[in-house]
Amino acid sequence: MLILDPVFAPILADIRRDAPALREVIIAGQALEQAIAAAHEPDEHLRAGDDLAMILYTGGTTGRSKGVMLSHRALMAYALCLAGAGDAAPGACMLHTAPLFHVGAISGFLACLLGGGRHVFLPAFEAEAVMAAIAAQRVSDVFLVPTMLQTILDHPSFAEHDLTSVERIYYGAAPMPPALMDRAIAAMPRVGFVQGYGMTETSGSISLLKPADHRDPERRRSAGRAVMAIEARIVDAEDREVPTGEIGEIVARGEAVMTGYWNRPEETAEALRGGWMHTGDAGRMDADGYLHIVDRLKDMIITGGENVYSVEVEAVLANHPSVSQCAIVGLADARWGERVHAVVVARPGENPDAEDIIAYMRARLAAYKCPRTVEFRSEMPLSAAGKILKAALRG
């Protein structure tokens, strides 16, 4: 719908031609202006603080989506974290490729807005369009999920585009294979990479790994340190904090944490028990306060009584020269309880077989961690935000 001043009526035909999706046009003149002037100011402008700002739905990668209620305070707290940390440089130009129902896109938008930055929006992710927009608009900042970054690096015209304006690439929303990170740094050595680990329930990132940390090959395997608006710790099954270096569940609290799940009081109480947001992610904290993500607890595979973390296996499999994308899931198995199953998308022109994949993995990992079965696909099932839908892979 378009509300149009009568002065623009002569060009209405041109507008309709250039906007084929336009269905309704209202020609509104002085009467509309008088009605607006006489109207009472809406109460909405008084909303702030702990009032509800938006409901964002989780990605549903491991199950049914939930509506996450985020307050004005939570969104602003995280945006100020980014702006205050220098991640929203004045004069920055941010390219938005992720959908704006993704919390990473919204938090980046707000932080850049606070910093006085400029925004460029694309209707959907397409590698050629992204690279063209960067060159044309001299984009300095862009948020990409790992699958997007890989698609850009794999694109045949990658080297032909002028991407020299890019100063920072933010990434997150899914585990970044170390091999892909190393490749991206080598391909774009002047770019500062910023990893954000978090979730919709925390208005964005729980922790950030800054560009300086990416220069250390070991440090960049971590997820960085907690942001200013968040306190993070690692707890056991009884919610007791574990010693440094031990694996447990990552929990977080602070101004940026959600109010709760829309119309799901029981799940809200469970997630926020003890005043901490329980992420469902397994991780550990090192002596320097850097967070290391081990796996989604729901993605951990128990095979023959042994715990297998899918992220660890995926990191090794991603290094196979014929593998473009991969995912590790647990499938029901009469003998082992669950078996480690690999789903692989091969690189263009490559044709690996299951025996080759299994042999490669057995040479690099303990036998119980290695895939027992391998499935090849032409593409991965992805959410609208670009995350691999593991629930779909499990069938």
Secondary structure as GFF3:
##gff-version 3
##sequence-region A 1 395
A	DSSP	beta_strand	2	4	.	.	.	ID=ss1
A	DSSP	three_ten_helix	6	11	.	.	.	ID=ss2
A	DSSP	alpha_helix	12	18	.	.	.	ID=ss3
A	DSSP	beta_strand	25	27	.	.	.	ID=ss4
A	DSSP	alpha_helix	30	38	.	.	.	ID=ss5
A	DSSP	three_ten_helix	43	46	.	.	.	ID=ss6
A	DSSP	beta_strand	52	57	.	.	.	ID=ss7
A	DSSP	beta_strand	67	71	.	.	.	ID=ss8
A	DSSP	alpha_helix	72	84	.	.	.	ID=ss9
A	DSSP	beta_strand	93	96	.	.	.	ID=ss10
A	DSSP	alpha_helix	103	114	.	.	.	ID=ss11
A	DSSP	beta_strand	118	121	.	.	.	ID=ss12
A	DSSP	alpha_helix	127	137	.	.	.	ID=ss13
A	DSSP	beta_strand	141	144	.	.	.	ID=ss14
A	DSSP	alpha_helix	146	154	.	.	.	ID=ss15
A	DSSP	three_ten_helix	158	160	.	.	.	ID=ss16
A	DSSP	beta_strand	168	172	.	.	.	ID=ss17
A	DSSP	alpha_helix	178	187	.	.	.	ID=ss18
A	DSSP	beta_strand	192	199	.	.	.	ID=ss19
A	DSSP	three_ten_helix	200	202	.	.	.	ID=ss20
A	DSSP	beta_strand	204	209	.	.	.	ID=ss21
A	DSSP	alpha_helix	211	214	.	.	.	ID=ss22
A	DSSP	three_ten_helix	219	221	.	.	.	ID=ss23
A	DSSP	beta_strand	225	226	.	.	.	ID=ss24
A	DSSP	beta_strand	231	235	.	.	.	ID=ss25
A	DSSP	beta_strand	248	253	.	.	.	ID=ss26
A	DSSP	beta_strand	260	261	.	.	.	ID=ss27
A	DSSP	alpha_helix	265	271	.	.	.	ID=ss28
A	DSSP	three_ten_helix	273	275	.	.	.	ID=ss29
A	DSSP	beta_strand	277	285	.	.	.	ID=ss30
A	DSSP	beta_strand	291	296	.	.	.	ID=ss31
A	DSSP	three_ten_helix	297	299	.	.	.	ID=ss32
A	DSSP	beta_strand	301	303	.	.	.	ID=ss33
A	DSSP	beta_strand	306	308	.	.	.	ID=ss34
A	DSSP	alpha_helix	310	317	.	.	.	ID=ss35
A	DSSP	beta_strand	323	333	.	.	.	ID=ss36
A	DSSP	beta_strand	337	346	.	.	.	ID=ss37
A	DSSP	alpha_helix	354	362	.	.	.	ID=ss38
A	DSSP	three_ten_helix	367	369	.	.	.	ID=ss39
A	DSSP	beta_strand	373	376	.	.	.	ID=ss40
A	DSSP	alpha_helix	390	393	.	.	.	ID=ss41
###
